[in-house]
Amino acid sequence: MMAATVVARVLAGTRRAPALWQMRWLPLVLVLVTVAAASEQQVPLVLWSSDRDLWAPAADTHEGHITSDMQLSTYLDSALELGPRNVLLFLQDKLSIEDFTAYGGVFGNKQDSAFSNLENALDLAPSSLVLPAVDWYAVSTLTAYLQEKLGASPLHVDLATLRELKLNASLPALLLIHLPYTASSGLMAPKEVLMGNDEVIGQVLSMLKSEDVPYTAALTAVRPSRVARDVAMVAGGLGRQLLQRQSVSAVIHPPVSYNDTAPRILFWAQNFSVTYKEHYEDLTSLTFGVQDLNLTGSFWNDSVARLALTYEQLFGTTVTFKFILTNRFYPVSARHWFTMERLEIHSNGSITTFNASQVTGPSIYSFRCEHVSGANKDGDLLVPGTQPSPWQITFQDFQIQAFNVTGEQFSYASDCAGFFSPGIWMGLLTSLFMLFIFTYGLHMILSLKTMDRFDDHKGPTISLTQIV
């Protein structure tokens, strides 16, 4: 029962590994900021290779263990040093350990398994390793880590381009194959999409086997497909309390998505409102979830992105809002960062500009902020180019991403909240003040001197000369 074997590996075969962040070019500050978020999101990682003895038998681990980036790099280091130099990275949009349980045919229903090719590859592979829970940060840096270790740039391939490639066992190659799994892929059920992804894996492995090319393969995802239920919600669902009121869930609008050959720019806000010369307009319902939203003038490439939103009858005229973002490489941090250079409002032949350079973050992330506005009370993330400005824009729960977009969902968000809150600063200052008092008191105690002369009753008495 291959399905039962795979799921048993996934459920019990956790392995530990060390440090993607030990790479010298990764900034320590970024690691500290992302630790909290990474601990809340885990995805499975399945490794197998055509070479044997790349990984030792799994050590005993406790249930619920999460493989960190430090632990993961230990296993990857050994595989890349001793194993083949051709590495395949199958990257899904979303995947969780529960997908193997739900669709893996674990109750003996071999024909119902959505992972038949993956199960067969694991059973036949001389070396394999299954990590049920790897934290998000380790997976997010996996491509860059493999690129550095192999010394080869990642090559995005599909079945058509893979047939034309001629791999060499002596030359390193990093092949990145995207598998477009989402929880709601149009009219297809998740199991059908998973079966389609599994079929792609089988075809890729068949091509490599026919060419007798040694390889090491990995299957993982950008984010988990399922979110753990809140314990309070589970407990509350067992029964209703007396006079309990049904909670009303907030309306979640789908993000605005600009696509050319694939989704390129994502933009979302819980509330999007505009004020022009004392006239107020709420654009939320006219922007999000609208099929025929006018995105004429939008543009995207690897270094510049522009999202244009046009409204025909806004304040009696046609108004276009343009979000202009740039993507640059910074040698200090050895990575790309994006910045929203400005927000332009085109109306009646005039252009009003807002400087938005504080909307920035690493290119692999999205940017999120609770309030983005030109009002002082909301942080002044939008600075008008001319004062006073007739326009006032307010975004609530603002989020945008224009680079490294995968699917129709945002990557992990770089939040605008400062690392040190006022409460933390007060606590630090108070602690420093108390430490100063303690140090001063200790210094005074150590400075005390005892008497060095005492009266001896057997000898002459101590006489003090009176100074007149």
SULLINNOR-V757057 format. One record per residue. PHI is phi in radians with two decimals (* if undefined). BURIAL is I if it has 16 or more other ideal C-beta (glycine too) atoms within 10 Angstrom, else O. Layout:
PHI,BURIAL
PHI,BURIAL
This chain:
*,O
-1.11,I
-1.07,I
-1.11,I
-1.12,O
-1.13,I
-1.16,I
-1.12,O
-1.09,I
-1.16,I
-1.39,O
-2.08,O
-1.68,I
-1.19,I
-2.28,I
-1.94,I
-2.77,I
-1.59,I
-1.70,I
-1.22,I
-1.42,I
-1.29,O
-1.05,O
-1.11,O
-1.45,O
-1.53,I
-1.23,O
-1.12,O
-1.06,O
-1.12,I
-1.09,I
-1.11,O
-1.20,O
-1.61,I
-1.07,O
-1.08,O
-1.19,I
-1.15,I
-1.23,O
-1.69,O
-2.25,I
-2.29,I
-2.31,I
-1.32,I
-2.39,I
-1.98,I
-2.10,I
-2.66,I
-2.57,I
-1.40,I
-1.65,O
-1.78,O
1.05,O
-1.45,I
-2.25,I
-1.28,O
-0.98,O
-1.09,O
-1.35,O
-1.17,O
-2.27,O
-1.39,O
-1.14,O
1.48,O
-1.13,O
-1.91,I
-1.31,I
-1.53,I
-1.12,I
-1.11,O
-1.25,I
-1.12,I
-1.17,I
-1.09,I
-1.18,I
-1.22,I
-1.05,O
-1.14,O
-1.20,I
-1.33,I
-1.42,O
-1.77,O
-1.66,I
-1.11,I
-1.65,I
-1.69,I
-2.05,I
-1.87,I
-2.06,I
-1.52,I
-2.06,I
-1.60,I
-1.14,I
-2.52,I
-2.83,I
-2.37,I
-1.07,I
-1.16,O
-1.12,I
-1.18,I
-1.20,O
-1.35,I
-2.09,I
-1.63,I
1.12,I
-1.33,I
-1.70,O
1.53,O
-1.47,O
-1.02,O
-1.24,O
-1.61,O
-1.22,I
-1.60,I
-2.23,I
-1.09,I
-1.18,I
-1.14,I
-1.08,I
-1.13,I
-1.13,I
-1.20,I
-1.22,O
-1.59,O
-1.23,I
-1.09,O
-2.33,I
-2.66,I
-2.66,I
-2.13,I
-1.98,I
-1.13,I
-2.45,I
-2.03,I
-1.19,I
-1.06,I
-1.14,I
-1.08,I
-1.25,I
-1.13,I
-1.78,I
-1.12,I
-1.08,O
-1.11,I
-1.13,I
-1.11,I
-1.08,I
-1.20,O
-1.22,I
-1.47,I
1.23,O
-2.36,I
-1.25,O
-1.16,I
-1.96,O
-1.36,O
-2.25,I
-2.24,O
-1.10,O
-1.17,O
-1.26,O
-1.16,I
-1.15,O
-1.54,O
-1.38,O
-2.04,O
-1.45,I
-2.08,O
-1.11,O
-1.54,O
-1.85,O
-1.23,I
-2.58,I
-2.07,I
-1.81,I
-1.87,I
-2.09,I
-1.48,I
-2.00,I
-1.40,I
-1.55,I
-2.38,I
-1.17,O
-2.39,O
-1.54,I
1.08,O
-1.61,O
-1.54,O
-1.28,O
-0.98,I
-1.12,O
-1.12,O
-1.18,I
-1.11,I
-1.14,I
-1.10,O
-1.13,I
-1.12,I
-1.15,O
-1.08,I
-1.04,I
-1.09,O
-1.18,O
-1.11,I
-1.16,I
-1.13,O
-1.09,O
-1.17,I
-1.17,O
-1.16,O
-1.61,O
0.97,O
-1.80,I
-1.21,O
-2.72,I
-2.20,I
-2.12,I
-2.44,I
-2.13,I
-2.68,I
-2.51,I
-1.26,I
-2.65,I
-1.23,I
-1.52,I
-2.26,O
-1.95,O
-1.07,O
-1.25,O
-1.20,O
-1.07,O
-1.10,O
-1.20,O
-1.13,O
-1.13,O
-1.18,O
-1.34,O
-1.27,O
-3.02,O
-1.77,O
-1.38,O
-1.10,O
1.09,O
-1.22,O
-1.69,O
-1.24,O
-1.26,O
-1.72,O
-1.35,O
-1.22,O
-1.33,O
-1.83,O
-1.54,I
-1.20,O
-1.29,I
-1.29,I
-2.22,I
-1.72,I
-2.15,O
-2.01,O
-1.63,O
-2.76,O
-1.03,I
-2.01,I
-2.26,I
-2.11,I
-2.48,I
-2.62,I
-2.72,I
-1.20,I
-2.55,O
-2.28,I
-2.26,I
-2.34,I
-2.17,O
-2.31,I
0.86,O
1.24,O
-1.73,O
-1.91,O
-2.52,O
-1.64,O
-1.74,I
-1.06,I
-1.24,O
-1.54,I
-1.98,I
-1.72,I
1.39,O
-1.69,O
-1.23,O
-1.78,O
-1.10,O
-1.39,O
-1.93,O
-1.07,O
1.74,O
-1.28,I
-2.69,O
-2.64,I
-2.57,O
-1.18,O
-2.03,O
-2.37,O
-2.34,I
-2.40,I
-1.90,I
-1.97,I
-1.98,I
-2.00,I
-2.13,I
-1.22,O
-2.10,O
-2.11,I
1.00,I
1.39,O
-2.65,O
-1.57,O
-2.19,I
-2.12,I
-1.83,I
-2.09,I
-1.68,I
-1.99,I
-2.16,I
-2.20,I
-2.21,I
-2.29,O
-1.68,O
-2.00,O
-1.06,O
-1.07,O
-1.70,O
1.01,O
-2.73,I
-1.51,I
-2.22,I
-1.85,I
-2.46,I
-1.49,I
-1.09,I
-2.88,I
-2.08,I
-1.89,I
-2.06,I
-1.79,I
-2.69,I
0.95,O
1.37,O
-1.94,O
-2.19,O
-1.88,I
-1.99,I
-2.08,I
-1.32,I
-2.25,I
-1.17,O
-1.35,I
-1.46,I
-2.63,I
3.03,I
-1.05,I
-1.16,I
-1.39,I
-1.89,I
-1.68,I
-2.03,I
-2.37,I
-2.63,I
-1.13,O
-2.37,I
-2.16,I
-2.79,I
-1.58,I
-1.35,O
-1.07,O
-1.22,O
-1.84,I
1.79,I
0.99,O
-1.32,I
-1.94,I
-1.86,I
-1.08,I
-1.23,O
-2.22,O
-2.08,O
-1.39,O
-1.78,I
-1.26,O
-1.77,I
-2.39,I
-2.03,I
-2.37,I
-1.99,I
-1.94,I
0.94,O
-1.33,I
-2.60,I
-2.57,I
-2.60,I
-2.20,I
-2.44,I
1.02,I
-1.40,I
-2.11,I
1.30,I
-1.85,O
-2.22,I
-1.23,I
-1.35,I
-0.96,I
-1.62,I
-1.55,I
-1.49,I
-1.39,I
-1.11,O
-1.20,O
-1.20,O
-1.91,O
-1.50,O
-1.00,O
-1.12,O
-1.16,O
-1.08,O
-1.11,O
-1.13,O
-1.14,O
-1.14,O
-1.11,O
-1.12,O
-1.11,O
-1.14,O
-1.15,O
-1.13,O
-1.10,O
-1.09,O
-1.09,O
-1.13,O
-1.14,O
-1.12,O
-1.13,O
-1.11,O
-1.14,O
-1.15,O
-1.19,O
-1.50,O
-1.15,O
-2.13,O
-1.48,O
-1.19,O
-1.83,O
-2.32,O
-2.28,O
-1.35,O
-1.86,O
-1.24,O
-1.52,O
-1.99,O
-1.15,O
-1.31,O
-1.32,O
-1.93,O
-1.85,O
-1.30,O
-1.38,O
-1.64,O
-1.65,O
